[in-house]
Amino acid sequence: MAVVLLSPSSSLLRPKFLPRLSAPSSPPTSRRRPSLKPRSAHTPMEAQSEFTSFPHASPPVRSLMSDLVSAVEQRLGDQLQACTLPPDVRSYRNDSGAASGSLHIRCGKDSSKVDFILGSWLHCQLPNGAALNITSLSGYLCSSTDAPNFLLELIQSSPTSLVLILDLPPRVELVTHPEYLSTFYEDTELDSWRQALEKVPEARPYFSSALYIRCVVSPTAIMLRIETEPGLIERMEEIVRDHVSPVAKGVLGLWLEQCVSGERVLSETERAALEKRDGITRRKTIEIDLASNFPRLFGPEIAERVVGILREVFGV
């Protein structure tokens, strides 16, 4: 939703994709850290297994997502609260069974820079007989730091077509914060990951039709459409395994090391401005994508339940 989200439905049935981890943290800020009330008798392991099954993803995508989730759990597990989502939000489907999804959220503890980690998958049967599968993972940081968030979405409309969105979305305006641009994007050589993937012959730039999306991603954002010849499923799986997977793991590793673990000192004025900006982008994620698409796919009851949880976590 990787709401992400990136959000769990950041693309759905239209070409607009929303973007949808330690050093000691600063004192609490005015925005209350999300903390979902316990609503489930399931153990944390049972709650996670529903999300990490990725039943409709291709084997390489399933393997990649499992590795990414494991990396987050190993590095941040003691900084995160258990997932306490109710069963009908962790896993849901519409009345016809044509659309189904899973949501997994772990909020950060008070001592953590992590606001919350959000993962999701969506599966939807399309009218033409094909299936749309979206898997996503997002990491949101709280306002004790202005370091970038993490965003990954993998959207497949066929076994030979893949849209990849991978980014560390900035949380300040880069034109007026050149030190931020240097610290997180230039000095880390983050753009080298994008350059590596663009060498894959089947990869082409992906341009979202939503101008808002182009405004919120970073200059190093990886937004690619990868398409192989019809029937060459093995080639697509090879690309995901040998090219997409190491890049995604590298970007996540950089985020964990540089963004989550790095120390940033903010003034009260800077933190207030950061909270305001974070609130706007999170609100837009809900309004532009989820509020309009979820009811159409899952009906008003499920949409109200899932989107309501996301509004609570996003604080909007």
Secondary structure, DSSP 4 states (H G I P E B T S, - for coil): -----S-TTSSTTSS-------PPPPPP-SSPPP-PPP---S-HHHHHHHHHT-TTS-HHHHHHHHHHHHHHHHHHGGGBPPP---HHHHEEE-TTSSEEEEEEEEEBPTT-SEEEEEEEEEEEE-TTS-EEEEEEEEEEE-TT-----EEEEEEEEETTEEEEEEE---SS-GGG-HHHHIIIIITTTTHHHHHHHTTSTTEEE---S-HHHHHHS-TT-EEEEEEPPTT-HHHHHHHIIIIIHHHHHHHHHHIIIIIISS-----HHHHHHHHHHHHHHHHHHIIIIIHHHHHHHHHHHHHHHHHHHHHHHHT-
